[in-house]
Amino acid sequence: MKTDLYLDCEWQLNQEIFLIGYAFNLKDYGQLYGYSLNKSTFKQLLRKVTGRIYIYGPDIGMVEKFFKMKIRENYHCINLIKVFRDCMPGLKSYQLDAIERKFGIHRKTQRYKKNIFKLFTDWYKPKYRVEILKYNMDDVINLVKIKLKVFSAYTIPSNYFIDVRLR
C-alpha cells in the first residue's frame, strides 16, 4: 500500500509559513512549527511518501517557496478542491468547512473559521496557540476523512489523477 501525505499550512500575510499540519493517515499525523519547522524535518516527511501528496488550496506552492524546493517535480501532488469540484459540481461552496458539513464531519474548534485573519495575530499569543494548533489539526485530519469519503462515494478513474496533477 502506498503512503500518501496530507498537508495543511498556516502562513502570515507576508506568506511566511508558521505551521504545517500533516497526516499520513488517521493515526499517523503531527505538526511542524517553531524549531521543527525546517527544511530538514520537512524532507523527512517527504521520504515516507510513496503515493500522493494531497492539499486543499495553494499549500504546495507556499511550501515550495518557503523551503525553496521543487516538490511538484518529484511528487504527485493533488489539490482536492479540484477533485471535489469535479466530483460534486454545483455545490454552493467548496470551502473545507462546507464540505465537512456536507459529510457530517465535526471540528474540535470553530474559533478561526469565521475570521481567518485573527489566526495570524493570535499565533504570537501563547494563550491562543493551543487553539490554533487544534484548528490546524482539524483541517488536516478532516481533509483525510473527507478525501476517504469522497473517494469511496464517487467512482474516480485512475487516469483522472494524471490530468489533475499539479505541475
DOMARMI-988334 format. One record per residue: residue in three letters; x, y, z of N, C-alpha, C, O, CB in turn. Coordinates in steps of 0.2 Angstrom, whole numbers, plus 5000, padded with zeros to 4 digits. Glycine has a CB too. Example, Ala and Ser with C-alpha at 12.3 -4.5 7.8 and 13.67 -1.06 7.14 Angstrom:
! residues 2
ALA506649725039506249785039506649845039507149835042505749785045 SER506449895035506849955036506450005039506750065040507049975029 
This chain:
! residues 167
MET500449945000500050005000500450065000500950075004499550005006 LYS500250114996500650174995500550225001500050225004500550214989 THR501050265003500950315008500850385006501350405002501650315013 ASP500250405007500150475005500250525010500350505016499350475003 LEU500350585009500450645014499950695012499750715007501150675013 TYR499650715018499150775018499450835021499750825027498450755021 LEU499350885018499650945021499151005022498751015018500250975017 ASP499251045027498851105028499351155032499551145037498251095033 CYS499451205028499851265031499551325033498951345031500451275025 GLU499851355038499651425040500151465039500751455041499351425048 TRP500051525036500551575035500351645036499751665036500851565028 GLN500851695037500651765038500451795032500551765026501251795042 LEU500251855032500051895026500651905021500651905015499751965027 ASN501251905024501951905020502151845017502651835014502451935024 GLN501651795018501751725015502351685019502551635016501951725008 GLU502451705025502951665029502551615033502151625037503351715034 ILE502651545031502351495035502551495042503151495044502551425031 PHE502051485047502251475054502051405056502151385062501951535058 LEU501651365053501351305055501151255049500851285044500751315060 ILE501451195049501251145044500951085048501251055052501851125040 GLY500251075047499951015049500050965044499950975038499251025051 TYR500250895046500250845041499950785044499950775050501050835040 ALA499750735039499550675041499750625035499650645029498750675042 PHE499850565037499950505033499350465032499150435027500550465034 ASN498950465038498350435038497950465045498250515048498350355038 LEU497450435047497050455053497450435059497150465065496350425053 LYS497950405059498350385065499050405065499350415071498350305066 ASP499250435060499950455059499950525057499950535051500450405055 TYR500050575062499950645060500350685065500650665070499250665060 GLY500450745063500850795068500850865065500550885060501550765069 GLN501250905068501350975066502050995066502450975070500951015070 LEU502251045062502951075062502851145063502451185060503251065055 TYR503151165068503151245070503751255074504051205077502451265073 GLY503951315075504551335080505151295077505251305071504351305087 TYR505551265081506151235079506051175074506551165070506551215085 SER505551145074505451085070505251105063505251065058504851045073 LEU505051175062504851195055505451215051505651275051504351255056 ASN505751165048506351175045506451135039506051085038507051175049 LYS506851145034506851105028507051035029506850985026507351135023 SER507551025034507750955035507150915038507050855036508350955040 THR506850935043506250905045505750885040505450835040505950935051 PHE505550935036505050935031505350875026504950835023504950995027 LYS505950875024506250825020506150755022506050705019506950835018 GLN506150745029506050685032505350655031505250595030506150685040 LEU504850705031504150685030504150665023503750615021503650745031 LEU504450705018504350685011504650615009504450575005504750735007 ARG505150595013505550525012505050475013505150415010506050525017 LYS504550485017504050425018503450425013503150375012503650445025 VAL503450475008502950475003503050424997503650434994502850545001 THR502650374996502750334990502050344986502050314981502850264993 GLY501650384988500950394985500950464983501350494980500350374989 ARG500350494985500250564983500250614989500250594994499550574979 ILE500350674987500350724992499650764990499550794985500950774992 TYR499250764996498550804995498550864999498850875005498050754997 ILE498350914996498250984999497551014997497250984993498851034997 TYR497351065000496751104999496851174998496851215003496251085005 GLY497051194992497251264991497951274988498251224986497151304997 PRO498251324990498951344987499451314991500051344990498951414986 ASP499351274996499851255001500551224998501051245000499651195005 ILE500551184992501151164989501551214987502151214988500951114983 GLY501251264983501651324981501951364987502551384986501251374977 MET501551374992501851404998502451365001502951395003501251415003 VAL502351305002502951265004503551265000504051265002502651185006 GLU503451254993503951264989504351324990504951324990503751254982 LYS504051384990504351444991504651454998505251474998503751504990 PHE504351435003504651435010505251395010505751425013504051415015 PHE505251335008505851295009506351295003506851265003505651225010 LYS506151334998506551334991506651264989507251244987507251374993 MET506051234987506051164985505651154979505151194978505851114991 LYS505751104975505351094969504951024971505150974968505751094962 ILE504451034975504050974977503650934971503650874970503650984983 ARG503350984967502950954962503350914956503050874952502551014958 GLU503950934956504350894951504550824953504650784949505050934950 ASN504450814959504650744962504150704965504150644967505250754967 TYR503550734966502950704969502350724965502250774962502950724977 HIS501850674966501250684963500750724968500450694972500950614961 CYS500650784966500350824971499650844968499550854962500650894972 ILE499150834972498450844970498050894975498050894981498050774971 ASN497750944972497350994975496650964976496350964971497451064972 LEU496450944982495750914982495250964981494650944979495750894989 ILE495351024981494751074978494551054971493951054970495051144979 LYS495051044967494951024960494550964960494050954956495551024956 VAL494750914963494450844963493750854966493250824963494850794968 PHE493650894971492950894974492450934969491850924969492950934981 ARG492750984966492351024961492150974955491550984953492751084958 ASP492550934953492450894948491950834950491450814946493050854945 CYS492050814956491550754958490850784960490350744960491850724964 MET490850844963490250874966490150934963490150984967490350874974 PRO489950944957489851004954489251044956488751004958489851004946 GLY489251104956488651144958488551154966488051184968488051114956 LEU489051134970488951154977489051224978489351264974489551114981 LYS488651254983488651324984489351354986489551404984488151344990 SER489751304990490451324992490851264992490651204994490351354999 TYR491451274991491951224991492451234997493051204997492351214984 GLN492351285001492751295007492751225011492251195011492551355011 LEU493351215014493351155018492851145023492551085024494051155021 ASP492651195027492151185032491451175029491051135032492051255036 ALA491251195023490651175019490651105017490151075018490551225013 ILE491251075015491251005013491250965019490950915019491950995009 GLU491550985025491450955031490750945033490550895035491850995037 ARG490351005033489650995035489250945030488850915033489351065035 LYS489450955024489050905019489150835021488750795020489350915012 PHE489750815024489950745025489850735033490050675035490550725023 GLY489550785037489450765044490150765048490150725053489050705045 ILE490650795046491250795049491350855054491250915052491850795044 HIS491450845060491450895065492150915067492650885066491050875071 ARG492250985069492851005071492851015079492351025082492951075068 LYS493451015082493551025089493551105090493351125096494250995091 THR493751145085493751215086493451245080493651235074494451235088 GLN493051295081492751345076493051415076492951455072491951345077 ARG493451425081493651495083493951535077493751595076494251485088 TYR494251505072494551545067494251535060494451565055495351525066 LYS493751495060493351485053492951555051492951565045492751435054 LYS492751595056492451655054492951715053492751755049491951675060 ASN493551705056493951765055494651735054495051735059493951815061 ILE494851715048495551685047496151735049496651715051495651665040 PHE495951795048496551845050496751855057497251865059496251915047 LYS496251835061496451835068496951775070497351785075495751815073 LEU496951725066497451675067498151695066498551675070497251615061 PHE498251745062498951765061499151805067499751795069498951815055 THR498751845070498951885076498951845082499351855086498551945077 ASP498451795083498451755089499051705089499151685095497751715089 TRP499351695084499951645084500451665089500751625092500251635077 TYR500551735090501051765094500851775101501151795105501351825091 LYS500251755103499951755109499951685112499451645110499251795109 PRO500351665117500351595120499651575122499551515121500851595125 LYS499251615124498651585127498151565121497751525122498251635131 TYR498251585115497851565109498251515105497851475101497751625105 ARG498851505106499251455101498951385101498951355096499951455103 VAL498751365107498451295108497851285103497751235100498251275115 GLU497451345103496851345099496951335091496651305088496351405100 ILE497551375090497751375083498051305081497851285075498351425082 LEU498351275085498651205084498051155083498051115078499051185090 LYS497551165087496951125086496551135080496351085076496451135092 TYR496551195078496151215072496551185066496251165061496151295071 ASN497251195066497651165060497551095060497551065054498351195061 MET497551065066497550985066496850965063496750915060497650965073 ASP496351005065495650985062495650995055495350945051495151035065 ASP495951045052496051055045496350995042496050965037496451115043 VAL496950965044497250915041496950845042496950805037497950915043 ILE496750835048496350765049495750765045495550715042496250755057 ASN495350825045494750825042494850815034494350785030494350885043 LEU495350845032495550835025495650755023495350735018496150875023 VAL495950725027496050645026495350615026495150575022496450615032 LYS494950635031494250605032493850615026493450575023493850625038 ILE493850685023493450705018493650665011493250645007493450775017 LYS494250665010494550635004494350555004494150534999495350635004 LEU494350525010494150455010493450445009493250405005494350425017 LYS493050495011492350485010492150505003491750465000491950535014 VAL492450555000492350574993492550514988492250494983492650634991 PHE493150494989493450434985493050374985493050334981494150424987 SER492750364991492350304992491650314989491250264987492250274999 ALA491350374989490750384986490650394979490150384976490450454990 TYR491250414976491250434969491750384965492250374968491450504967 THR491550364959492050324955492550374952492250414948491650284950 ILE493150374953493650414950494150374946494550334949494050464956 PRO494150384940494650344936495350354937495450414939494450354928 SER495750304937496450314939496850364935497250404937496850254939 ASN496650364929496950414924496750484926497150534923496850394917 TYR496250494929496050564931496550604935496650664934495350564935 PHE496950564939497450594944498050614940498450664942497650544949 ILE498150594934498650614930498450684927498950724926498850564924 ASP497850694925497650754922497650814928497750874926496950744919 VAL497450794934497450844939498050854943498050894948496850834943 ARG498550824941499150834945499450904944499450934939499750784942 LEU499650934950499950994950500650994947501050954948499951024957 ARG500751044942501451044939501751104940502351114938501351034931 
